[in-house]
Amino acid sequence: MKTIFAALLIAATGFAAETNQEARFFSNTRQLTFEGKRSGEGYFSPDGKALIFQSERDPENPFYQIFLLNLESGDTHRVSPGIGKTTCAFFGSGDEVLFASTHLDPNARAKQKAELEFRATGKERRYSWDYDDQIDLFAACRDGTNLRQLTTSPGYDAEGAFSPDGKQIVFSSLRAAYPTNKLSSADLKRLETDPAYFGDIYIMNADGSAPRRLTQEPGYDGGPFFSPDGARIVWRHFNTNGVIADVFTMRLDGSDKRRVTDFKCMSWAPYFHPSGRYLIFTANKLGFANFELFIVEANGAHDPVRVTFTDGFDGLPVFSPDGKKLAWTSGRSSDGKSQIFLADWNHIAALVDVSGAPARANIVHASAVPATSDISVATLSNDVVYLASEKLEGRFTGSKGAELAAEFIAQRLQAAGLQPVGDSNTFFQRFEFNSGVRVITNENSLLIRRSDETTEFRVDEDFRPLAFSDNGKAEGEVVFVGYGLSVPGKLGEGYDSYAGLDVSNKVVLALRYVPEEVEPKRRQELNRYAGLRYKAMIAREHGARAILFVTGPSSPNPGVLTSIEYDNSVAGSGIIAASITSNAVTPLFAGTGRDLKTLQANLDKENPHAEGGFTLTNVAVRIAASLERLKKSDRNVLAYLPPQRAPGILPGSPSEPGETPWARLHSETILVGAHYDHLGYGESGAMLRQGEEKKIHFGADDNASGTAVILALAESLAAERVKNPAAF
């Protein structure tokens, strides 16, 4: 088994536009909003029963207003005052909602009138975001009552979102550009032509108090949201010319900024899946006329994966609180107007694809440690879902699925902040193993001689060497040893098929399995000693030169050959071992006055008076076995959490020239491991039930769960090390 070590100190109809490619991620697509010139940017209530969104649908006000849609009844009502412009609503805890509005602007009605007159001319403006310096953040009850202003600073304050606990608000603001008399002439001109350049992310208490600036880099920072656990903030950052944007995350104090995408286009409107494992966002990778949705791992270790494949605009995506629904703004409506759509989301497909996407080169900040030491059930579950996914095909040792699993584990350990301990300062330790055997047909033979008659049998039809068989030749008399069991225990509890028999330098014939008619408890006891390899080694210890196994007439699949059953063991059995069919058994018993069916029937009852073993008279066997042991290679994944070192020495750096990675480990280092490989398609032949052949053995409980626990432990201790370095 391979091992990973964390060395730790550690409401409508469906749409034809939903293509087969989109169907991988979502299904049951339906349009939620129909009224007005356009609607968009909808967000779910914490219980998932309502959606708050913006829409242009008032005949007397051409600008967006905020509306609430009851997803159970279909009822819709306006929340905002109905005057001026509004944008970016969000649900808080309880009855509270948040949005930005210009309704206090003394010129709000005049601006509405001017816009209506412009539209009456039949002209159309190219849509662009309005950074109105009169817009501020407001909170209200869901019915629009108890409206209260939260921000009063000059300039644009909008794009707000509550924290999961409802105690904080993150938002975008241009307040740093005010008062404008502090700006240079160049910046004053920029403020007139490109106000977004001055946008930054701020955080404040839910009542509007104690605002703190989190970003100061040149270029627009906007669209912030909290992560599902409330520990991080995700936002979009534009470069200074406003053409390229990428997704970033940071802690609530503005530290540990991590770049999630490097997509070389406009990537914006990022939103976490409730699992916290990945983000969904909008990007114009295919051009400004075709914005599409993409998903990407939260740590940015892999390239984004495309979600939508419909021409036109798809953007502003959000997940329902349970992660089972996706809502987004799209122009795929029948009249081409932007409206809100809803679909069922395939979380498992998303997990598989974001984890299996090509690794991103030159990852920035992806190796930073996680923000919280809490072990999340959702994270554990999601890791198991990926490791046990169809894409990994059961993670058979040396397979492509095992390779993908190793890459996934290494990236997670690196992202947690652990250091490599593998070959050449990597996370991997390459090793070679026995992957199987091949029968060399023309070098295997079985001959049975009785008196002057010799019968030759065919390999893979009448007999087959077993994977653990020694190569070589053997010849001798044949001794039948019943089930070939050797079970320790006092009288009445043990079982010794060799009692009173001399098998030295002879060929042993044994039945497979255990007595068929014993009580279940007794069967369980005997089964511990019924493995073919174990039976072969017992025969060797009694001096036998070879052992032949036959499936008895009363056993499952009577008389058929045993599969080669390679068990990955490096050690051989020290004896020639083969399976034979009923065809080969017949001449062994000819002329003895005994038959295998009667012998097995007596043995199956554990009848103390039944005939056990005996030497078959006037018969001899000559057998030759020749197998080629096949080799493959695979990788262990090894990492460690380094102890605190003296200043100036990087964690994980060799303290001496030529120091090996393992030499860096402290004498008190604790090694914790799990194995991540599994049975694949059952290639090993082990542990298979009838009907499971050539099917994926996913291995969720067997080792995927253990691997997930190791990853969670690594992330938790790495985060704890950052919070409390003195303890490490």
Salt bridges, closest charged atoms under 4 A:
GLU22 OE2 - ARG332 NH2 3.03
GLU35 OE1 - ARG57 NH1 3.37
GLU56 OE2 - ARG38 NH2 2.94
GLU56 OE1 - ARG119 NH1 3.44
GLU96 OE2 - ARG148 NH2 2.13
ASP105 OD2 - LYS111 NZ 2.74
GLU115 OE2 - ARG119 NE 2.86
GLU115 OE1 - ARG125 NH2 3.02
GLU117 OE2 - LYS113 NZ 2.50
GLU124 OE1 - LYS37 NZ 3.73
ASP130 OD2 - LYS85 NZ 2.28
ASP132 OD2 - LYS85 NZ 3.07
ASP132 OD2 - LYS111 NZ 3.71
ASP157 OD1 - ARG175 NH2 3.10
GLU159 OE1 - ARG236 NH2 3.30
ASP200 OD2 - ARG213 NH2 2.67
ASP221 OD1 - HIS237 ND1 2.65
ASP246 OD2 - ARG259 NH2 2.77
ASP256 OD2 - ARG232 NH1 2.86
ASP256 OD2 - ARG251 NE 3.42
ASP256 OD2 - ARG258 NH2 3.04
ASP262 OD1 - ARG259 NH2 3.09
ASP262 OD2 - LYS264 NZ 3.54
GLU292 OE2 - ARG306 NH2 3.46
GLU297 OE1 - HIS302 ND1 2.47
ASP314 OD1 - ARG332 NH2 3.06
ASP344 OD1 - ARG30 NH1 3.42
ASP344 OD1 - LYS325 NZ 2.50
ASP353 OD1 - ARG24 NH2 2.64
ASP383 OD1 - ARG277 NH1 2.72
ASP383 OD1 - ARG412 NH1 2.40
GLU403 OE2 - LYS400 NZ 3.97
GLU407 OE2 - ARG635 NH2 3.33
ASP460 OD1 - ARG464 NE 2.79
GLU461 OE1 - ARG458 NE 3.36
ASP462 OD2 - ARG458 NE 3.60
GLU475 OE2 - ARG449 NH1 3.44
GLU477 OE1 - LYS506 NZ 3.96
GLU493 OE2 - LYS490 NZ 3.99
GLU516 OE1 - ARG523 NH2 3.59
GLU517 OE1 - LYS605 NZ 3.80
GLU525 OE1 - ARG522 NH1 3.38
ASP567 OD2 - ARG533 NE 2.85
GLU606 OE2 - ARG522 NH2 3.12
GLU611 OE2 - ARG594 NH2 2.65
GLU628 OE1 - ARG438 NE 2.82
ASP634 OD2 - LYS2 NZ 3.39
ASP677 OD2 - LYS2 NZ 3.67
ASP677 OD1 - HIS675 ND1 2.97
GLU692 OE2 - ARG689 NH1 3.16
GLU692 OE1 - HIS697 NE2 3.61
ASP702 OD1 - HIS675 NE2 3.99
ASP702 OD2 - HIS678 ND1 3.67
GLU715 OE2 - ARG412 NH2 2.51
GLU720 OE1 - LYS723 NZ 3.81
